[in-house]
Amino acid sequence: MAQHILIVEDDARLAELIAAYLTKHGYQVSLHGRGDTAPAVIMDTRPDLVVLDVMLPGKEGFDVCRDVRPHYGGRILMMTARDEDVDEILGLELGADDYLAKPVEPRRLLARIRALLRRSGAQSEGGGVVVENDSITFGQFRISQATREALLGDEQIELTTAEFDLLWLLATHAGQVLSRDDIMSELRGIGFDGLDRSIDARISRLRRKLGDNPDTPARIKTVRGKGYLFSRSDWE
C-alpha cells in the first residue's frame, strides 16, 4: 500500500505541483488548504506524513503542529517562505520532524520525505533487542517511537525532537557502526559535508542524559575514524 502524505498548503498551485511530483514517485497524496480545520483532518485521516505550511488561513502551522503533536505519531515536515532561523527552531521545538524554506526544490523535498519515512519504518531484530509495537528495549532502557519517549529504569529521559530522532536511529541499528554520513543521510536526507559538528554535539548531550561516561562511553561508543555504535549491552 502506498504511503499517505497530507499537504496542508493554501497556495493551491504549489500544493498541486508538489502532489503531482510525489504521486509520480509512488505516494498517495491528499491536499488541505486551511489551518483551523487541519488538526481535525490530520487526526481523522492519520497520514504517514504531513507537509505543513507555516502561513495558513485560520491558524498558523506552528499552532497546528502544537495541537496535533501529542496525539499524532506520524511525521511532520514544515515549510515556510520566511527565511528566519527562529522559525525553524520554534517548529522543531513544537514537535516538527524537519523544516524546509521555500522555494522548495522538489528533489530536495522528496529526499527529506523519504528520510523521514525511513525513520518511521526502521526496525532491528535479534541480538538481545526486543522490538514490540514500535518500541525497543535493552535491559533497563526502553524507547518508544509511538509515544516518542525514552525511559532509563523508571525515569523518563527529557529529549528534544532532534535528540529523540538520533537516539531512535542509533537504537534501531544497535551493534552497527553508523558514520556521520549515514546519520546525516537518514535524518536530513543529505550527506555529511565534513564540517557540520551538530551530530557530535547531539551525541555528547545524549551520552550525558543516558548516564554514559563521557571519557570512556560504553552505551554510545565512538569507533575512531568510522562513526558511532549503540551498544546492545551495558543497560543494566
SERO-4910 file (N, C-alpha, C, O; in steps of 0.05 Angstrom, whole numbers):
BEGIN
 pado doro    nc1    nc2    nc3   cac1   cac2   cac3    cc1    cc2    cc3    oc1    oc2    oc3
  Met    A     17    -24      0      0      0      0     18     25      0     37     26     15
  Ala    A     10     45    -17     26     70    -18     23     85      8      2     86     20
  Gln    A     46     98     16     45    114     40     30    140     34     32    152     12
  His    A     15    149     54     -3    172     51     10    197     61     19    198     84
  Ile    A     11    218     44     22    244     52      0    264     50    -14    266     29
  Leu    A     -4    280     71    -23    302     71     -8    328     68     10    334     84
  Ile    A    -15    344     48     -2    370     44    -22    391     54    -44    394     42
  Val    A    -14    406     74    -30    428     84    -17    454     75      2    464     86
  Glu    A    -28    465     53    -16    488     39    -38    504     26    -54    493     11
  Asp    A    -40    531     31    -61    547     20    -55    557     -9    -73    567    -22
  Asp    A    -30    554    -18    -24    561    -45    -31    536    -62    -16    517    -64
  Ala    A    -55    538    -75    -65    514    -89    -47    505   -111    -44    481   -116
  Arg    A    -35    524   -126    -18    516   -148      7    501   -138     15    481   -149
  Leu    A     19    512   -117     43    499   -106     36    471    -95     50    452   -100
  Ala    A     13    469    -81      4    444    -69      0    423    -91      7    400    -88
  Glu    A    -12    431   -113    -18    413   -135      8    403   -149     10    380   -157
  Leu    A     27    422   -151     53    414   -164     68    394   -146     79    374   -156
  Ile    A     68    399   -120     81    380   -102     67    353   -102     79    332   -103
  Ala    A     40    355   -102     24    330   -102     30    313   -127     32    289   -125
  Ala    A     31    326   -150     36    312   -175     64    299   -174     67    276   -183
  Tyr    A     84    313   -164    111    303   -163    113    279   -144    125    258   -150
  Leu    A    100    281   -120    101    259   -101     85    235   -111     92    212   -107
  Thr    A     62    240   -124     46    219   -135     62    203   -156     61    178   -157
  Lys    A     77    218   -172     94    205   -193    115    186   -180    124    167   -193
  His    A    122    192   -155    142    176   -141    129    156   -122    142    145   -105
  Gly    A    103    150   -126     91    128   -113     76    133    -87     68    114    -74
  Tyr    A     72    158    -80     58    164    -55     28    171    -61     21    181    -82
  Gln    A     11    165    -41    -17    174    -41    -17    201    -28     -8    205     -6
  Val    A    -28    221    -42    -27    249    -33    -54    261    -30    -71    258    -48
  Ser    A    -59    274     -7    -84    290     -3    -76    319      2    -54    325     12
  Leu    A    -95    337     -4    -90    365     -1   -110    378     18   -133    370     18
  His    A   -101    398     33   -118    413     50   -107    441     52    -83    445     53
  Gly    A   -125    462     52   -116    489     49   -120    508     72   -114    531     70
  Arg    A   -130    498     95   -135    516    118   -122    505    143   -119    481    147
  Gly    A   -113    524    160   -101    516    186   -121    510    207   -116    492    223
  Asp    A   -144    524    208   -163    520    230   -176    493    229   -184    482    250
  Thr    A   -179    481    205   -191    454    203   -170    432    199   -178    409    198
  Ala    A   -145    440    196   -124    420    191   -121    399    214   -119    375    208
  Pro    A   -122    407    240   -119    387    261   -139    364    259   -133    341    262
  Ala    A   -164    371    253   -185    350    251   -180    332    227   -184    308    229
  Val    A   -171    344    205   -164    327    181   -141    308    187   -142    285    179
  Ile    A   -120    319    200    -97    302    207   -106    279    225    -98    256    220
  Met    A   -122    285    245   -130    264    264   -149    244    252   -149    220    259
  Asp    A   -166    253    233   -185    235    220   -172    217    200   -179    194    198
  Thr    A   -152    228    185   -140    212    163   -115    197    171   -108    177    158
  Arg    A   -101    207    192    -77    194    202    -57    188    179    -50    165    175
  Pro    A    -48    209    165    -28    204    143     -1    195    155      4    199    179
  Asp    A     15    183    138     42    175    147     59    200    152     77    199    168
  Leu    A     54    221    136     70    245    139     53    269    131     36    268    112
  Val    A     57    292    145     44    317    138     64    337    129     84    342    143
  Val    A     60    348    106     76    372     97     59    396    105     38    401     94
  Leu    A     69    412    123     53    432    136     65    460    132     88    466    140
  Asp    A     50    477    118     59    505    114     56    521    139     38    515    155
  Val    A     73    541    144     71    557    168     48    578    165     32    580    184
  Met    A     47    592    143     28    613    139      2    602    127      2    597    102
  Leu    A    -18    598    143    -43    586    134    -67    603    143    -65    616    164
  Pro    A    -88    604    128   -112    618    137   -126    604    160   -127    579    160
  Gly    A   -135    619    180   -149    608    202   -132    601    226   -140    605    249
  Lys    A   -108    590    221    -90    582    242    -62    577    231    -60    564    210
  Glu    A    -41    587    244    -14    583    234     -6    554    237    -16    539    254
  Gly    A     13    546    219     23    519    220     36    511    247     34    488    255
  Phe    A     49    531    260     60    526    286     39    516    306     43    497    321
  Asp    A     16    530    305     -6    523    324    -18    495    316    -26    480    334
  Val    A    -20    490    290    -30    463    282    -11    442    292    -20    421    303
  Cys    A     15    446    289     35    426    298     32    422    328     32    399    338
  Arg    A     30    444    343     28    441    372      2    427    380      2    411    400
  Asp    A    -20    431    366    -45    419    373    -45    388    368    -55    373    384
  Val    A    -33    380    346    -35    351    338    -12    334    349    -16    310    352
  Arg    A     11    346    355     34    330    362     30    311    386     39    288    384
  Pro    A     15    319    407     11    300    429     -5    275    422     -5    255    435
  His    A    -21    277    399    -39    256    392    -33    242    366    -46    222    359
  Tyr    A    -14    253    351     -8    243    324     21    233    323     39    249    329
  Gly    A     25    208    316     51    196    316     66    197    290     89    188    288
  Gly    A     53    208    268     66    209    242     87    231    241     92    245    261
  Arg    A     99    234    218    120    254    214    108    281    205     88    281    191
  Ile    A    120    303    213    112    330    206    135    344    194    156    348    207
  Leu    A    133    353    169    153    368    155    142    396    150    122    399    135
  Met    A    153    416    162    143    443    159    157    459    137    180    454    131
  Met    A    141    477    124    152    494    103    144    523    108    123    528    120
  Thr    A    162    541    101    155    569    104    170    586     83    192    579     75
  Ala    A    158    608     75    171    627     58    188    646     73    204    661     61
  Arg    A    186    646    100    202    664    116    229    651    122    230    628    131
  Asp    A    250    665    116    277    655    120    288    664    146    305    681    148
  Glu    A    278    652    168    286    660    194    293    635    211    277    617    212
  Asp    A    317    635    223    325    612    239    306    607    262    302    585    270
  Val    A    295    629    273    277    626    296    252    610    289    242    596    306
  Asp    A    243    612    264    220    596    255    227    567    256    211    551    265
  Glu    A    251    560    246    259    532    246    261    521    274    252    499    280
  Ile    A    274    537    291    277    528    319    249    524    332    245    504    346
  Leu    A    231    543    328    205    542    340    190    517    330    177    503    345
  Gly    A    191    513    303    177    490    292    187    464    303    171    446    310
  Leu    A    213    461    306    224    436    316    218    432    346    213    410    355
  Glu    A    218    454    361    211    453    389    182    445    394    175    433    414
  Leu    A    165    453    375    136    446    377    130    417    368    108    408    371
  Gly    A    151    404    358    147    375    351    149    368    322    145    345    314
  Ala    A    156    388    305    161    382    276    186    364    274    204    366    291
  Asp    A    186    347    254    209    329    250    230    341    231    253    333    233
  Asp    A    222    359    214    241    372    196    229    398    186    205    403    191
  Tyr    A    245    413    172    237    441    165    250    448    138    274    443    135
  Leu    A    235    459    120    246    468     94    237    497     88    214    504     93
  Ala    A    255    513     78    248    540     70    240    540     41    252    526     24
  Lys    A    219    556     34    211    560      6    230    580     -7    242    596      7
  Pro    A    234    578    -33    221    560    -52    231    532    -49    256    528    -45
  Val    A    214    512    -50    221    484    -45    230    471    -71    215    471    -91
  Glu    A    254    460    -71    263    444    -94    252    416    -92    257    403    -72
  Pro    A    236    406   -112    222    381   -109    239    357   -102    231    341    -85
  Arg    A    263    355   -113    280    332   -107    290    333    -78    293    313    -65
  Arg    A    295    358    -68    303    361    -40    280    354    -21    284    340     -1
  Leu    A    256    362    -28    233    355    -12    229    325    -12    224    314      9
  Leu    A    231    312    -35    228    283    -37    249    269    -19    243    249     -6
  Ala    A    274    279    -20    295    266     -4    289    269     26    292    249     41
  Arg    A    279    292     35    272    295     63    249    277     70    249    264     92
  Ile    A    229    275     53    205    258     59    214    229     61    206    215     79
  Arg    A    231    220     42    240    192     43    256    186     68    252    165     81
  Ala    A    273    205     76    288    202    101    270    200    125    274    183    143
  Leu    A    250    217    127    231    217    150    215    191    150    211    179    172
  Leu    A    206    181    128    190    157    127    207    132    132    197    112    143
  Arg    A    233    133    124    250    110    131    253    108    161    253     86    172
  Arg    A    256    131    174    258    131    203    233    120    216    235    106    236
  Ser    A    210    125    205    185    115    216    183     85    214    172     72    232
  Gly    A    195     73    193    192     45    189    216     29    198    218      5    194
  Ala    A    236     42    210    261     28    218    255      6    238    239      8    256
  Gln    A    269    -17    234    267    -40    251    294    -52    257    312    -49    241
  Ser    A    296    -65    279    321    -80    285    313   -106    299    294   -105    316
  Glu    A    327   -128    294    318   -153    305    342   -168    317    365   -164    309
  Gly    A    336   -185    336    355   -204    347    377   -191    364    376   -167    369
  Gly    A    396   -207    373    419   -198    388    412   -184    414    426   -166    422
  Gly    A    390   -193    427    383   -181    453    364   -157    451    357   -146    471
  Val    A    357   -150    426    339   -127    422    310   -138    422    303   -157    408
  Val    A    293   -125    438    264   -132    438    249   -110    424    248    -87    434
  Val    A    236   -116    401    221    -96    386    192   -104    389    184   -127    381
  Glu    A    175    -86    399    147    -93    403    131    -67    402    134    -49    418
  Asn    A    112    -67    383     94    -44    380    109    -17    379    104      1    394
  Asp    A    129    -16    360    144      9    356    160     17    381    166     40    384
  Ser    A    168     -2    398    185      4    420    208    -16    420    206    -39    410
  Ile    A    231     -8    431    255    -25    433    265    -24    461    266     -3    474
  Thr    A    272    -47    471    281    -49    499    309    -63    500    314    -83    488
  Phe    A    327    -50    515    354    -61    521    357    -60    551    363    -39    562
  Gly    A    353    -82    565    355    -82    594    337    -61    607    313    -63    605
  Gln    A    349    -41    621    334    -20    634    326      3    616    313     22    625
  Phe    A    335      2    591    329     24    573    307     16    553    307     -6    542
  Arg    A    288     34    550    266     29    531    260     55    516    259     77    528
  Ile    A    256     53    490    250     76    473    225     68    456    224     47    444
  Ser    A    206     86    455    181     82    440    178    103    419    177    127    425
  Gln    A    175     94    394    170    113    373    141    123    373    136    146    366
  Ala    A    123    106    382     95    113    382     89    137    401     74    155    394
  Thr    A    102    136    425     98    158    444    121    178    444    120    199    457
  Arg    A    142    171    429    166    188    427    177    194    455    183    216    462
  Glu    A    179    172    470    190    173    497    213    154    500    214    133    487
  Ala    A    232    160    518    253    142    525    255    140    555    253    161    569
  Leu    A    258    116    565    259    111    594    285     97    601    294     79    586
  Leu    A    297    105    623    320     91    634    312     83    662    311     99    680
  Gly    A    307     57    666    294     48    691    266     59    691    251     55    672
  Asp    A    258     72    713    232     84    715    231    113    709    210    126    711
  Glu    A    254    124    701    256    153    696    254    159    666    269    147    650
  Gln    A    237    179    660    235    187    632    258    206    626    265    224    642
  Ile    A    270    202    602    293    219    593    281    242    577    267    238    558
  Glu    A    287    267    585    278    290    571    294    294    546    319    298    547
  Leu    A    281    293    522    295    295    497    282    315    479    258    318    479
  Thr    A    298    330    464    287    346    442    279    328    419    286    304    419
  Thr    A    264    339    400    256    324    377    281    313    362    281    289    354
  Ala    A    301    330    358    325    321    344    340    299    359    351    281    347
  Glu    A    341    302    386    355    282    402    340    255    401    353    234    399
  Phe    A    314    256    402    299    231    401    303    217    374    308    193    374
  Asp    A    302    232    353    306    220    326    333    207    323    335    185    312
  Leu    A    354    220    334    380    208    332    382    184    350    394    164    342
  Leu    A    371    185    374    372    162    392    356    138    380    365    115    382
  Trp    A    333    144    368    317    122    355    333    110    333    333     85    330
  Leu    A    346    126    317    362    116    294    385     98    305    389     76    294
  Leu    A    399    107    325    420     91    337    410     65    348    422     43    345
  Ala    A    387     67    363    376     43    376    367     22    356    370     -2    361
  Thr    A    355     31    334    346     12    314    368      0    297    364    -18    282
  His    A    392     11    301    416     -1    288    436     -9    309    461     -8    305
  Ala    A    427    -18    332    444    -26    354    464    -48    345    457    -66    330
  Gly    A    490    -44    353    510    -63    345    523    -57    318    542    -71    310
  Gln    A    513    -37    304    524    -29    278    537     -1    281    528     16    296
  Val    A    559      2    267    572     29    266    558     46    245    556     39    222
  Leu    A    549     69    254    537     89    236    556    112    233    564    125    253
  Ser    A    564    118    208    582    141    203    566    167    205    541    166    205
  Arg    A    579    189    206    566    215    206    550    218    180    528    229    180
  Asp    A    561    208    158    547    209    132    521    193    133    500    201    123
  Asp    A    522    168    145    498    152    149    477    167    164    454    168    157
  Ile    A    486    179    186    467    193    204    454    217    190    430    221    191
  Met    A    471    233    177    460    257    163    441    249    141    421    262    136
  Ser    A    448    228    126    431    218    105    404    209    115    383    215    103
  Glu    A    404    195    137    379    185    148    362    207    160    338    207    157
  Leu    A    375    225    175    360    245    189    352    270    173    331    282    177
  Arg    A    369    277    153    364    301    138    362    297    108    355    315     94
  Gly    A    368    273     99    367    268     70    390    279     55    389    280     30
  Ile    A    412    287     69    435    298     55    460    285     68    459    275     90
  Gly    A    482    286     53    507    274     64    522    293     82    515    316     85
  Phe    A    542    282     96    559    297    114    579    313     98    592    302     81
  Asp    A    581    339    104    599    356     89    627    359    100    644    373     89
  Gly    A    632    344    122    658    345    135    662    368    154    682    369    168
  Leu    A    643    386    156    645    409    173    624    410    195    629    420    217
  Asp    A    600    400    189    578    402    208    584    385    233    588    361    231
  Arg    A    585    398    257    590    383    281    565    379    298    567    372    322
  Ser    A    542    384    287    517    382    302    512    354    312    502    350    334
  Ile    A    520    334    296    516    306    305    533    300    329    524    287    348
  Asp    A    558    309    328    576    304    351    565    317    377    566    305    398
  Ala    A    555    342    374    544    356    397    520    341    408    516    339    432
  Arg    A    503    331    390    479    317    399    487    290    412    474    283    432
  Ile    A    507    277    402    516    252    415    526    258    443    520    243    462
  Ser    A    540    280    447    550    287    474    527    292    493    528    283    516
  Arg    A    506    305    483    483    310    501    469    284    507    459    280    530
  Leu    A    466    267    488    453    241    493    469    224    513    457    212    531
  Arg    A    495    224    511    511    209    530    506    219    558    503    203    577
  Arg    A    506    245    561    501    257    588    474    249    599    471    242    622
  Lys    A    453    250    582    426    243    591    423    214    596    406    206    612
  Leu    A    439    197    583    437    168    587    456    158    609    457    134    614
  Gly    A    469    176    622    487    168    644    512    154    634    525    139    649
  Asp    A    520    160    609    544    147    598    569    163    608    568    187    612
  Asn    A    591    149    611    616    161    619    628    177    595    634    164    575
  Pro    A    630    203    597    640    219    574    668    212    566    676    216    542
  Asp    A    685    203    584    712    196    578    715    169    565    731    165    547
  Thr    A    700    149    576    701    122    564    672    113    560    663     95    575
  Pro    A    658    124    541    629    117    537    626     88    530    641     77    513
  Ala    A    605     75    542    600     47    536    573     43    522    569     23    509
  Arg    A    555     62    526    528     59    514    526     69    485    514     57    468
  Ile    A    538     92    481    541    102    453    571    106    449    583    125    458
  Lys    A    583     87    435    612     86    432    621    101    407    608    101    387
  Thr    A    645    113    409    658    125    386    677    104    374    695     94    388
  Val    A    673     98    349    692     80    334    709     98    317    700    108    297
  Arg    A    734    101    325    751    122    313    754    118    283    759     97    273
  Gly    A    749    140    269    751    140    240    728    128    226    727    128    201
  Lys    A    708    118    241    685    105    228    658    118    236    641    122    219
  Gly    A    654    122    262    628    134    269    620    126    298    637    125    316
  Tyr    A    594    121    302    583    115    328    569     88    329    557     80    309
  Leu    A    570     75    352    558     49    355    541     49    381    552     55    402
  Phe    A    516     42    378    498     39    401    500     11    412    495     -8    397
  Ser    A    508      8    438    513    -18    449    487    -33    455    467    -22    463
  Arg    A    488    -59    450    465    -76    457    465    -83    487    445    -90    498
  Ser    A    489    -81    499    491    -88    528    496    -62    544    491    -40    533
  Asp    A    505    -64    568    512    -41    585    487    -24    592    489      0    596
  Trp    A    464    -38    594    439    -23    600    427    -34    626    404    -27    632
  Glu    A    441    -49    641    431    -59    667    435    -39    689    428    -44    712
***
